[in-house]
Amino acid sequence: MSIISDLHLHSKYSRAVSQRMTLEEISSFAAKKGIKLVATADWTHPLWFRSIKEELIETNSGIYTLKKKPGETYFLLTTEISSIYSQAGQTRRIHNLIFSPSIEVCEKIINKLNQYGCNLYTDGRPIIGLSAKKLLKMILEIDEKTLLIPCHVWTPWFSLYGSKSGFNSIEECFEDYSKYIYAIETGLSSDPIMNWQIKELKNRSIVSFSDAHSAQKLGREATVFIAKDQNESMINISYDDIIKAIKQDPNGRLKIGYTIEFFPEEGKYHWSGHRQCQVKLSPLEVKKQDTICPVCKKPLTIGVENRVLDLSEKILQKDDLLFLKNKNGVTFVYDKEKKRIPFVSLVPLLEVLTEINQGSITKAEKEYQWLIENLGSEFEILLKKTLNEIEAVAGKKIKQAIEIVRDRGVFVDPGYDGVFGAVKIFSQKNLNEDRNQPTKEKKQPSLF
């Protein structure tokens, strides 16, 4: 049994989030995508927490489902908290994902945050003045089963390693509580390869989630848990099983099988640049001309790739990696020794269909719904259906597009300074011609 999970997303009570992000909407779209386990999100917000208590029912210890649609999707109590504080003479802005084993523990954490004077009504992702370390210490004192995972760790403005407000190491941020950091979240602008280069992440799990602000974005990144006993059932899985897998407990019933990733170039902070001046620079260009914008002479926003290179113990080359295809032609990326959890890079199905429909989102959404009803969930289509099955139902062009994605043959114009990168599956040359073999990854302007 495998469990595709997305444990970082937001409710309608978070800033810049769709007002349609209700528990029912999240559950419904997760089922369409083939995601079995999702975050409740935002449980520190009083109104959203009331919805959680009213609409969900516990099926196993720490695992919940909708009362109205039991078993459609399962929920875990996770939420993002923003810590903004001063340390070592610098303002720090660190986002952390908090896992709670129960409603009761959530209530205790909420009460403690209220005692610290945190205004939890303002946002589903509240801003607090507690340092990341003090937040971790607080939740562990309330319940040792809680877990903290630093979010999107490379984002310049709001993350652990962020170039604008972060730290150079986990130990620098969490000090003597570093031993309780068992995992980090990649974020959209980095992938596991980039994180494998960081020495202190060698024995920590690397997980990926969507940070979705609308239901359509669910699962754009995800973590797949695998049951060690293939006869295991989701109904028997508990909060403890998920936490043990993240902690890499050899006695756990689950393990992390692989992660599902964006092509990191598509993330909006992958390269360095200055959006106002429309300046975008590769890591090599930044190294050559320094970190000042050549147009306005102000500091550039240093991108994730530059930041990773600055903190890397060793820069991985293509020869250090294995690119292995499964029986369906899906390319999984491993380190050469196969000591790290592998990953697969995908383009969300709606983005695939939008390109095929020449940018028409209306046509793409209509086709998306038809495919889900007639072929299978999104992840079944992207990962599991054979190319012949896809072509028989969806047609040749969609089959060709998915084949290119599975082969990692996409082109991505990298994102920078808050601007998302642009993915192209078909090159201009083959837009209107038959395609027999996927374009190799040589066109992708990335590390590999």
N, C-alpha and C positions, 0 to 999 in steps of 0.2 A: 504494500500500500504506500502511495505517495500523497503528500498533502502540500498543495501549492498554497502559500500563505503570503498575505500582505498585511503587515503589522504596524504600518505607519501611514496614517491618512487623517483627514479632518472632517469635522461635522459642519453643518450650516452656521454654527456659532463662532467659527474661526474667521479671521479677516480674509477677504478675497476668496471666499469659498462659495460654491453654488448653494443657493437656498434649497435646492432639491436634495442635498446630502442629508437625508434622514436614514434611520436604521433600516427601514424597508427598502429604500433606494439602494443603499449599500449592499444589502443582502441579495437583492434582485440582480444587480449588475455583477456582483461577485460570481453568482451562479452562471450567468451568461459567459463569463470569462473562464470559468473552470477553477476559480479560487475557492478553496474549501474553508480556509480559516482567515479571518480579517480582524483588524483592530476595531474596537468600539470607538476609539479616538476620544479626545477632549473630555474625559470624565471628570476633570476638575471644574468644568463649567456647570453651575447649579441647575440650569434648565435642561441641559443635555444629560446630566447625571440622572435627573428625574425621569427622562425618557428611557434611559438604560434600565433603571429599576422597574419601570412600568411595562416595558415592551419585551424585555428579555427574560428567559428562564434558564437556570443552570441545568446542564445535561450531565456534566461530570465536573469534578473539582476544578473550578476556575475556567470552565468552558461554558459558553452560553449560546442560545439560539433564539430566534424570534418565536414568541408565543403563537403568533398567527400562522407562521410558516415553519414549523419545527423541522430541523434537518436540512433546510434549503442551503444555509450557510451557518458556520459556527464563528463565534466571536471570542476574542481575548481582550482583557482590560489593559490596553496600553494607551498612553497619551504623551504628547510632546510638551515640554516646558522650556521656556526661554529664560536663561539666567544672564542678567546684565549687571556687571559689577566691576570693581577696580582691583587689580592685583599687580604688584611689581610696577606701579606707576603707569599702567596701561588699562584702558577700558576693555573688558572682555565681554564678548557676546557668544554664549555657548548654548546650543540647543541639544537637549537630551530626551531620549525616549524612556518613559517609565513604565515598567510592567508590574501589575498588581495581581496577586493570587485570588482576590475576592472583592466583592462589593464592600464588605466590612473594612478591609484594609484601605480601600479607596477613601472611605469616609474618614478614617483616622488621618490619612495624608492630607485630605482636604481641610480637616479641622486644624491640623498643625500649620498649614500654609496660611489659614485665616489668622491664627495667633501671631504669625510673623507679619501680618498686615498686608498680605497679598490680595489684590483686587481680582477675584476669579470671575467676576461678571463681565469684565471688559473684553475678553477674548477666549476662545476655546483653547488657544495655545497661550497661556498666561505669561506675562513678563514678571519675573520675581527678582529681588535683589540678592538672593542667596547665591553664593558661589556654587559652581558645579560640585565641588567636593562637599560642601555643607549640605547640598541637596541629597547627594548620595548617602552621606552619613545619616541624615534625617530619616530617609525611607528605610534604611537597614535597621535602624533602632526601632522603627515601628514594626517591621516584619522582615526577618532575614530571608524570606522567600522572594522579596521584591528584587527587581533587576533594573539597572540603568545601562543603556546603550547610547553612546554619543551619536547624534544624528548627522547625516550628510557631512562627514568629518572634514571635507576639503573646501566647502563653500567659503569664499573669502570673508563674508561679513558675519556669519552666524555659525561658527563651528569650532571644533577642537583644534584642528590644524589650520584654520582660516588665516590667510595672509594679512587680513585687516585687523583681526581682533582675537586671534587664537593663540595657541601655544606651539612649541616645537616638539612636545612629547606628552604622552598620557601622564607620566610621572610629574611633569611640571604643573599639569592642571590638577590632578587628583592627589598628588603627594602620597602619603602612606595609605590612601584608599585605592591606589592604582590596582592593587591585587584583586579588587572586586569588579574591575572592568574586563569582562570576558569576551566582548565583541564590539565591533564598530560597524556603522552603516556606511556603505560606499557613497551614496548620493548619486545623482544623475550624471555628474561631470567626471566621475572616476569609475573604473572597473576593477575587478580583483587583481589583474596584472599590476596595476599601479600600486595597489596596497601591499602586494607581495614583496615589494621592494623596500618596505619599511621594517626595520629590525624588530621593533617592539610589537609588531603585529604577527610575528612568526608563529606564535602559539595561541593567538586569539582568533575567534571566529570572525569571518567577514560576511555580513548579511546585507541584503538589499531589499528595500521596500519602495512603494510608489510615492509617498508623501502627497497623495492625491487630493486635489481641491475640487474635483468633480468626479462623478461615478465613472465617466468614460475613461478617466486616467488610472483607474484601479489596475494594479498588476503591471504597470509599465516597467516596474522592477518588482521582483518577488524572490522569496526563499522557499525552496522545496525540501520538506522533511520526508525522510524515508523510514518506514517501519522496518526494524531488523527482522521481525516475524511478518512475512508477507500475508499471513492470514489475519493480521491485526485489523480492527475496525475503528473508524473515526469515533464512533460512539464511546469507545473505551479510552480515548486519549484525554489526558488531563493537562492542566497548566504545568504541573511538575515535569511532565514528559517533554514539553516544549523547552522549558528552561534547562533541563539536563542536556538536551541536544545542543543548545546554544553554548553551554558550558563544556561541551565535548566530554561528558561523563560516559566512560566506557560501559557502565552498568545501566545506562538509560535504554528505553525501548525504541527511541527514535535517534536518528542522526541527520545532520544536514547533508542532503544528497548533492545538491548543486544550487546555484543562484541563477536567476533570470535577469539580464542586464540590458539597459540602454546601450547603444554604441556611445561611449562617453563623450565623443565629439559633439553629440547632439545636445548635451547639457549646456546650460547657459553661462557657465563659468569655466569652460574647458581651456580656452586660450586666454591670453592676457589682452587687454585693450582698454579703450575709452569710448564708450557708446556715443557720447555727445559729439565727439569728433570723428566718429565712424572709423576709428583706428583699431585694427585687429592684428595682433602679432603672434607668430609662432614662438615656441620656447627659444629656438635658436636666434630669432630676430631680437627677442628681449635681451638675451645674453650679449648680443653684439652692440645694441644701442642703449642699454641701461633701462631703467624702469620709469622713465619720464615720457609723457605723451609728446610726440614730435610736433603736434599741431598747437596745443595750448600750453605746453610745458608744465602741466600738472602731473602728479603721480598717476600711473596706470593702475587699473585694477588687475592685480597679478592673478593669473588663472591657475586652475588646479594642476595642469600639467607642469608648469614651472615650479609650483610649490612642492609637488611630489619629487621632482628632480632635485630640489634643494635639500630635502630631508631623506632621500634614499640612501640606504646602505650600499646597494648595488643596483645598477641600471640593467634590467633584464633585456636581453636581445631575443630575437625570434628563435635562435637556436636553443634558448633556455626553456622553450615552451613546446607543448604538443598540441596539435590541432587534429582531433580525432572525430570522425563521423560515426554516428550510429546507423542502424539499418534503414532509417528514414532520411538519411542525408543531413541530419542536424549536426552541426559542428560544435563540439564541446572543447573548451580550452583548459588544458592542464599545465601545471608546472612539470618540468621534465622528470622529476623524481616521483611525481604523483603523490606528494605529501600534503598538498593543499586541496581544498574543496573546489571542484571544477565549476565552470559557468558556461552559459550559452548567451549570446547576444541576439536580441530580437528587435524588430520594428513592430509596434502595435498594429493590429489588424486594421483598425480604422485609418491609420496613416497609410498603410499599403493601399487600401481601397480609395483613399482620397487622391493619391497620385495616379492611380489607374483611371479615375474619373476626372482627370485634368483639374483637380483642385476643388471640385464640387463636393462640399461636405454633406449637402442634402442627399445627393445620390449615394455617397459613400455610406451614410447612416442607414439608408434604406436597404442597400445591399448587405451591410453588416448584419442587420436583423434577419434578413432572409437566409444568410449563410448559417447563422446560429441556429435557426429553426430547422434547417435542412441538412446541415453537415456535422454540427457539433459545437462545443464550446470554443471560445477563441484559442485557448491553449491546446486543445485537441487539434485544431486546424493548423496552428503555427508549429506544433511540435510532433504530433502523433499520427495524423492522417497521412497515408501514402500520397505521393504526388499523383498517382493514377486516380485515387479516390477524390482528390481535390479537383482534378481536371474534369472528372465525370459529372460533378455537381456544379462547380463554380466556373469552369471554362479554362481555356489555355492560358490566358493572360494572368489570371490570379495564380494559377499553378506555377508559371514562370517566375512571378514575383516572389512567391514563398520559397521557391528553389534558390533564388539569388540570396535571400535573407539567410536561409539555412546554411548557405555556403560562405557567409560573411562577405559577400561580394558587393555590398552597398558602397555608395559614395556619400560622405558627410562633409559639408562645409561647416567647420567648427564654430560653436557658440562662444560668446565672449561678453564680459561686463553686463550680464543680465539679459543678453539676447540669445535665444535658443539657436542651436545649429540647425541646418537644413539637410534632411536626408533625401537622397535620390536613389531609387532602386534601379530604374532603367536609365542608361546613358542616353544622350540625345540620339546617338547613332542607332540604338536598337529599339527606340520607342515604338516604331511602326514596322518592325520586322520580326520574323520568327526567331526564337532564341533556343538554341540546343544545349549550350553549356553556359553556366553562370560566369560572369566576369569575376576574375580573381580580385583579391583584396588590395592589389597593388595601387588601385586608384584612391584608396581611402587615406586621407591626409592625417595619419595618426602615428602612434608609436610603432604600430605593426600594420 
